[in-house]
Amino acid sequence: MTTMISCPVEEALRLLSGKWRLLVLFRLADEPYRFNALQRELAPITQKVLTATLRGLESDGLIVSVRCACTDDPEECLLSVHYR
């Protein structure tokens, strides 16, 4: 069951809560990053935690992931903040 949040502040807190979410958004605000470069910038974050954080941010519509059509290498995935 999905709960409707009527207060914009509550929604913002829900979207930004989490140890790494703000740090990831801060890094992506200036320029797009590839996954491994972002992981190096955010050391000591693990690959598993970064992947989960990025998937959550993407599903919430806060970031977009652009995969290059020329390769299947996940290193070639560019991540950037999605401004509405």
C-alpha positions as a printed NumPy array, in Angstrom:
array([[  0.   ,   0.   ,   0.   ],
       [  1.43 ,   3.372,  -1.029],
       [  1.036,   6.248,   1.402],
       [  0.258,   9.663,  -0.024],
       [  2.484,  12.368,   1.416],
       [  0.709,  15.706,   1.402],
       [  3.487,  17.841,   2.846],
       [  6.259,  18.844,   0.393],
       [  8.802,  18.9  ,   3.226],
       [  7.997,  15.304,   4.129],
       [  8.373,  14.3  ,   0.479],
       [ 11.746,  16.073,   0.216],
       [ 12.97 ,  14.373,   3.383],
       [ 11.845,  10.993,   2.072],
       [ 13.658,  11.536,  -1.231],
       [ 16.895,  12.724,   0.384],
       [ 17.054,  10.426,   3.39 ],
       [ 19.873,   7.931,   3.396],
       [ 23.552,   8.065,   4.148],
       [ 24.762,   8.462,   0.55 ],
       [ 21.894,  10.109,  -1.348],
       [ 22.889,  13.733,  -0.705],
       [ 26.546,  13.032,  -1.379],
       [ 25.728,  11.364,  -4.691],
       [ 23.429,  14.205,  -5.744],
       [ 26.052,  16.768,  -4.733],
       [ 28.665,  15.089,  -6.964],
       [ 26.282,  14.72 ,  -9.9  ],
       [ 25.011,  18.316,  -9.674],
       [ 28.054,  19.756, -11.46 ],
       [ 28.78 ,  17.144, -14.108],
       [ 27.89 ,  13.612, -15.211],
       [ 29.993,  10.755, -13.876],
       [ 30.677,   7.236, -14.944],
       [ 29.96 ,   4.637, -12.286],
       [ 33.557,   3.786, -11.372],
       [ 34.625,   7.443, -11.323],
       [ 31.728,   8.244,  -8.99 ],
       [ 32.668,   5.327,  -6.754],
       [ 36.248,   6.629,  -6.515],
       [ 34.968,  10.116,  -5.633],
       [ 32.763,   8.713,  -2.873],
       [ 35.266,   6.298,  -1.329],
       [ 34.755,   4.301,   0.92 ],
       [ 31.31 ,   3.522,  -0.585],
       [ 31.015,  -0.06 ,  -1.789],
       [ 29.849,  -1.06 ,  -5.254],
       [ 26.763,  -2.72 ,  -3.78 ],
       [ 25.724,   0.361,  -1.78 ],
       [ 26.396,   2.757,  -4.67 ],
       [ 24.379,   0.59 ,  -7.045],
       [ 21.44 ,   0.459,  -4.622],
       [ 21.643,   4.214,  -4.014],
       [ 21.745,   5.03 ,  -7.729],
       [ 18.847,   2.684,  -8.496],
       [ 16.797,   4.318,  -5.75 ],
       [ 17.578,   7.828,  -6.97 ],
       [ 16.743,   6.816, -10.53 ],
       [ 13.442,   5.203,  -9.537],
       [ 12.548,   8.376,  -7.598],
       [ 13.249,  10.423, -10.729],
       [ 16.152,  12.379,  -9.238],
       [ 18.857,  11.147, -11.612],
       [ 19.007,   9.765, -15.111],
       [ 21.273,   7.055, -16.402],
       [ 22.414,   7.248, -20.022],
       [ 23.974,   4.104, -21.415],
       [ 26.084,   4.373, -24.537],
       [ 24.638,   2.338, -27.401],
       [ 28.105,   1.515, -28.692],
       [ 29.047,  -0.691, -25.727],
       [ 27.548,  -2.937, -23.061],
       [ 30.245,  -1.997, -20.561],
       [ 28.607,  -0.606, -17.386],
       [ 31.662,   1.66 , -17.043],
       [ 30.278,   3.559, -20.037],
       [ 27.087,   4.471, -18.18 ],
       [ 26.849,   8.231, -17.588],
       [ 24.904,   9.471, -14.585],
       [ 23.621,  12.979, -14.076],
       [ 21.051,  14.861, -12.024],
       [ 17.634,  15.067, -13.64 ],
       [ 16.214,  18.548, -13.279],
       [ 12.445,  18.812, -13.534]])
